[in-house]
Amino acid sequence: MTLEDILKKTVGLPLDFTDRKEVLYSCPCSRERIIRAIVALGEKEIKDIIEKGEEIEIQCEFCKNLFIFSLEELRSILENMR
């Protein structure tokens, strides 16, 4: 059954489809958006992360893209906040 067939059967009434569009999934995540999220943590939290001496990994919950930030990148983010 096509999606139209399923919809017609479920609704139980005659249906006229006036338009058809392809449905696509697109995640708007990007490195820039993740940087804005890191900035939102605040200066103290970013300093704490740097003091631990470990890079951080952030994974998008929607598309599962993985973003890794080195200590140098975190220091740069912190400097750009000032």
N, C-alpha and C positions, 0 to 999 in steps of 0.2 A: 504494500500500500504506500502511496505517496503521502506526503504531509497534508496535501489538499484533501485526499480521500479520508484520512483520519479525522481531519477537522469537520468535513461534511458529515461523517458518520457520528461524531461526537455531538455536534450541534443539533443534528436531526432536522434541519431546515435547509431549503435550497440556498446556496451561497453563490455570489458572483465575485470573482477576484478581479479587482480593478488594477492591481499592480503586483509585480513580483520583484523581490530584491534578494540578492545573495546575502546571507548572514555570515559575517566574519568576526573572529575574535582578534582584538588588538589590545595589547597592554601598553599603557602610556608610561611605563617606568623608564627611567634613564639614569645615567650616572649623575646628571645635574639634579634630578629630583631627589636622589639619595643623598647628595651633598647637602641639599636644603634640609633634609630630615636630620642629618648629623648636626648642622648648625642649630637646629631647633632644640637639640639636647642642651645647649648652653655651654659657655666657656669652661665652667668647673667640671662638668661631666667629660668633656673632650680632653681636658688636662688629665683627669683621672685615667682615661683610656690610654693616653700616651705614656703616663707614668708606669702603667702595667707592662709596657714594652712589647705589646703584641699588636700585629695587624688585625684589622677587624674584617669580618665577612658578613655581608648583609644579603639575604636572599629575598627576592620579591615573592610574596605569598600567592600571587596570581599566576605569573608565568614561569616562576622558578629560576629566573636569571640570577646569577650570582655576581655580586659586586665586592671586590676586595680592595681595601684601603690600607696602604703601608703607613708606617709611622711618619715618614716624610710627607705623605699626602695629608695626614691628619694635622701635622704641624702647619702645613700650608693653609689648610682650612681655618685653623685657629688664628693664624696671622691675618688672613683676609677678613676675619670677623672684626678685628680691631680697627 
